[in-house]
Amino acid sequence: MGVLIWDFDGVIVDTVRECYILTLRTIAKQRPYLASEAGIEKFSPIPFRDFETYRSKSVNAADFFANYILHMAGKELNEENLEMVTEKHRPFLKKMDVAFYEEREKLMNEDKDAYFRTLKVYKGIPEVLGALSGLGIRHAIMSARDSHSIRQILAHFKLLSHFEFIIGHEVNKGDRHVKGKQISLLKRHFAGMQGPIPDTSIEYFFIDDIPFNLRKVAGETELLFAGWGYGKLEEGYVEAKKVKKPGSLLTMFRA
């Protein structure tokens, strides 16, 4: 049995505009906390092109704000500095992560249609999901986003029925290393469905657009890099097979 585990943001749905709007709203409402906890006295809106750079280096909502702190301090947006800021401002970033999702709920309640217009399913994803299911591939999602919002978005785009199992950031909110914790729960789910058949009978594939996430589950599953997403596959960072576009998954699984 083959199980294809999908990341969500940047792989199934392009959420960069949604995340940009929510990050700006959260920062604007948390300005006093930014000053007291992160030392940012002067609020400066983030140009969209800069946020796109943040997005390619972020594994969860808390990272948007960690990268904002680095940006305001004039420091390079790299993994080392991001880990340093995350450790230094952990309570603050967890609070911002919670506030981010609160803003999402408010935005949906204000104008649901406008909210969904900030999202876009990547071209070819609906067709690939159906075709892979026809080949006997089963689908799951493993994401740093909360599973409630994932289900809402998938239902809106009529994709929810394709996925047997969805696990989100409720496993450990705000943790940059959450994928390593999620994979064991996901495997336990599918192994339990197999009854007496050992876990070795299941072949797992994980597709993500952020190399950091792929590295966290190396050795647990076959790694696939989504070339259409936000990140870049840096040589030597993680061993993963690059998939240029969603349709290429069909070619791979049919081989």
WOHU-V652769 format. One record per helix or strand of 3 or more residues. SS is the DSSP state (~ for helix, > for strand). FROM is the first residue (numbers start at 1). TO is the last residue. Records with the same first field share a line. If there is no record, write none. Layout:
# WOHU-V652769
SS: FROM-TO + FROM-TO
This chain:
# WOHU-V652769
>: 2-6 + 137-142 + 163-167 + 203-208 + 221-226 + 241-243
~: 16-29 + 31-38 + 48-56 + 61-72 + 79-88 + 90-110 + 112-116 + 125-134 + 147-156 + 160-162 + 169-171 + 178-193 + 199-201 + 211-216 + 247-254
